[in-house]
Amino acid sequence: MPLRVTFVAAARSSTLHAERFEDDLPLDQAGWNGVLDASPALLPLAAAELRYCAPTPRSRATGDALGYAPLVQLALRDCDMGRWRGMTLGEAMAREPSAVDAWLADPRGAPHGGESLLAFIHRVGEWLDTRPVGDGGQIVAVAEPAVIRAALVYALKVPPSTYWSLDVRPLSAVALVGRDGRWHLRFETARTRHSRI
């Protein structure tokens, strides 16, 4: 029986704030409201045998609010953006335009002094491949959208540049089914997800 890992994207803080690299802001009222709105569809995932989350305040708070009581996994942390941490893409571009261009063009590059996109994808993929399988089972993991994009690129074995084409919305869920480097993306109706996780 295959393992099922369902990723849930953490709720975001207010859309009034620009999206920043490695943003550790906690959930604000808009984020909490989003969790409440999404909870009917996401609460059934609490039945998973293993429940994890990224170490960000938003991921932990989202998992706790949904009743997952998740275990923090450092491997699910966001990409290390080095000296760009806390900046928006626009701010980094204004300060270091050629470095940002190089980073966007080369998945092996880390001109910010942190982690390359390729290293980030492999880190998340290694976490995915080392989940306990037993006789199958179900896992839920709450993480930042960037982490879920990295997991999808790894699992589907697509070029790293695909990362930039994936749009993972807050409080969305996607399931990967398989094990040991052989993963399949699974889309389900809400009814199926409620009945089978």
C-alpha positions as CSV (number, residue, x, y, z in Angstrom):
1,M,0.0,0.0,0.0
2,P,1.5,3.4,-1.0
3,L,2.2,6.2,1.4
4,R,0.1,9.3,1.1
5,V,1.7,12.7,2.0
6,T,-0.7,15.6,1.9
7,F,0.9,19.0,2.0
8,V,-1.2,21.9,3.3
9,A,0.0,25.4,2.6
10,A,0.2,27.6,5.7
11,A,-2.2,30.5,6.0
12,R,-0.6,33.8,5.1
13,S,-0.5,37.0,7.1
14,S,-2.4,40.0,5.7
15,T,-2.1,40.6,2.0
16,L,-1.3,44.2,2.9
17,H,2.2,43.0,3.6
18,A,4.5,42.2,0.6
19,E,5.7,38.7,0.4
20,R,9.2,38.5,1.8
21,F,11.9,35.9,1.6
22,E,11.9,33.7,4.8
23,D,9.1,35.7,6.3
24,D,8.6,34.6,9.9
25,L,5.6,36.8,10.7
26,P,2.9,35.1,12.7
27,L,-0.7,34.8,11.6
28,D,-2.7,38.0,11.8
29,Q,-6.5,38.3,11.9
30,A,-6.7,37.8,8.2
31,G,-4.7,34.6,8.5
32,W,-6.8,33.3,11.3
33,N,-10.0,34.1,9.3
34,G,-8.6,32.2,6.4
35,V,-7.9,29.1,8.6
36,L,-11.5,29.3,9.9
37,D,-12.9,29.5,6.3
38,A,-10.8,26.5,5.1
39,S,-11.2,24.3,8.2
40,P,-14.2,22.3,7.0
41,A,-12.2,20.9,4.1
42,L,-8.9,20.6,6.0
43,L,-10.0,19.3,9.5
44,P,-10.4,15.7,8.3
45,L,-6.6,15.6,7.6
46,A,-6.1,15.5,11.3
47,A,-6.8,11.8,11.1
48,A,-3.4,11.2,9.5
49,E,-1.1,8.9,11.4
50,L,1.8,11.4,11.2
51,R,1.3,15.1,11.3
52,Y,4.2,17.5,10.7
53,C,4.8,21.2,10.1
54,A,7.6,23.6,9.0
55,P,9.2,25.6,11.8
56,T,7.6,29.0,10.7
57,P,5.2,30.6,13.1
58,R,2.5,30.5,10.4
59,S,2.9,26.8,9.7
60,R,2.8,25.9,13.4
61,A,-0.2,28.1,14.0
62,T,-2.0,26.7,11.0
63,G,-1.4,23.1,12.0
64,D,-2.4,23.8,15.6
65,A,-5.6,25.6,14.6
66,L,-6.6,22.7,12.3
67,G,-6.2,20.2,15.2
68,Y,-3.2,18.5,13.7
69,A,-0.8,19.0,16.7
70,P,2.1,18.8,14.3
71,L,5.7,17.9,15.0
72,V,8.1,20.5,13.7
73,Q,10.4,19.3,10.9
74,L,13.5,21.5,10.3
75,A,13.9,19.9,6.9
76,L,10.6,21.7,5.9
77,R,12.0,25.1,6.5
78,D,11.9,27.7,3.7
79,C,14.9,28.2,1.4
80,D,17.8,29.9,3.1
81,M,18.0,33.2,1.3
82,G,21.2,34.5,3.0
83,R,21.5,38.2,2.9
84,W,18.1,38.6,1.1
85,R,16.3,37.2,4.1
86,G,13.4,39.5,5.0
87,M,13.5,41.3,1.6
88,T,10.9,41.3,-1.1
89,L,12.0,40.2,-4.6
90,G,11.7,43.9,-5.7
91,E,14.0,45.0,-2.8
92,A,16.6,42.4,-3.7
93,M,16.4,43.4,-7.4
94,A,16.8,47.1,-6.5
95,R,20.0,46.3,-4.5
96,E,21.5,43.5,-6.5
97,P,19.9,43.2,-10.0
98,S,22.6,41.1,-11.6
99,A,22.6,38.7,-8.6
100,V,18.9,38.3,-8.7
101,D,19.0,37.6,-12.4
102,A,21.7,35.0,-11.9
103,W,19.7,33.4,-9.1
104,L,16.6,33.2,-11.2
105,A,18.5,31.8,-14.2
106,D,20.7,29.2,-12.5
107,P,19.1,26.7,-10.0
108,R,22.6,25.8,-8.7
109,G,23.5,29.5,-7.9
110,A,23.3,31.1,-4.5
111,P,24.5,34.7,-5.1
112,H,22.7,35.7,-1.9
113,G,25.0,33.6,0.2
114,G,22.3,31.1,1.3
115,E,20.9,28.0,-0.3
116,S,20.6,27.3,-4.0
117,L,17.2,26.4,-5.4
118,L,18.5,23.0,-6.4
119,A,19.8,22.4,-2.8
120,F,16.5,23.5,-1.4
121,I,14.6,21.1,-3.7
122,H,16.8,18.2,-2.8
123,R,16.6,18.9,1.0
124,V,12.8,18.8,0.8
125,G,12.9,15.8,-1.4
126,E,15.2,13.9,1.0
127,W,12.7,14.6,3.8
128,L,9.9,13.2,1.6
129,D,11.8,10.1,0.6
130,T,12.7,9.3,4.3
131,R,9.2,9.2,5.6
132,P,8.3,6.0,7.3
133,V,6.3,3.8,4.9
134,G,5.4,0.6,6.8
135,D,2.3,-0.7,5.1
136,G,1.4,2.6,3.6
137,G,-0.2,5.2,5.8
138,Q,-1.1,8.9,5.7
139,I,0.9,11.9,6.6
140,V,-0.1,15.6,6.6
141,A,2.5,18.3,6.5
142,V,1.8,22.1,6.9
143,A,4.5,24.2,5.2
144,E,5.1,27.4,3.4
145,P,4.1,27.5,-0.3
146,A,7.8,27.5,-1.4
147,V,8.4,24.2,0.4
148,I,5.4,22.6,-1.3
149,R,6.6,23.9,-4.7
150,A,10.0,22.3,-4.0
151,A,8.4,19.0,-3.0
152,L,6.3,18.9,-6.2
153,V,9.3,19.6,-8.4
154,Y,11.2,16.8,-6.7
155,A,8.4,14.3,-6.7
156,L,7.5,14.8,-10.3
157,K,11.1,14.9,-11.4
158,V,10.6,18.0,-13.5
159,P,13.3,20.5,-14.3
160,P,14.0,22.9,-11.4
161,S,12.8,25.9,-13.5
162,T,9.3,24.4,-13.1
163,Y,9.5,25.7,-9.6
164,W,8.8,29.3,-10.8
165,S,5.6,28.1,-12.7
166,L,3.9,26.5,-9.7
167,D,1.4,28.6,-7.8
168,V,0.6,27.2,-4.4
169,R,-2.1,29.2,-2.6
170,P,-2.4,29.6,1.1
171,L,-4.5,26.8,2.7
172,S,-4.5,24.7,-0.4
173,A,-3.7,21.0,-0.2
174,V,-2.0,18.6,-2.5
175,A,-1.3,14.9,-2.1
176,L,1.7,12.9,-3.2
177,V,1.2,9.2,-3.2
178,G,4.1,6.7,-3.5
179,R,7.4,6.0,-1.7
180,D,11.1,6.0,-2.1
181,G,11.5,8.4,-4.9
182,R,8.4,7.2,-6.9
183,W,5.7,9.7,-6.3
184,H,2.5,10.6,-8.1
185,L,0.5,13.8,-7.8
186,R,-3.1,13.1,-6.7
187,F,-6.0,15.5,-7.1
188,E,-9.2,14.6,-5.3
189,T,-12.7,15.9,-4.8
190,A,-13.5,17.4,-1.4
191,R,-15.8,14.4,-0.8
192,T,-13.0,11.9,-1.4
193,R,-10.6,13.9,0.8
194,H,-13.2,14.0,3.6
195,S,-13.8,10.2,3.5
196,R,-10.2,9.0,2.9
197,I,-7.9,11.9,3.9
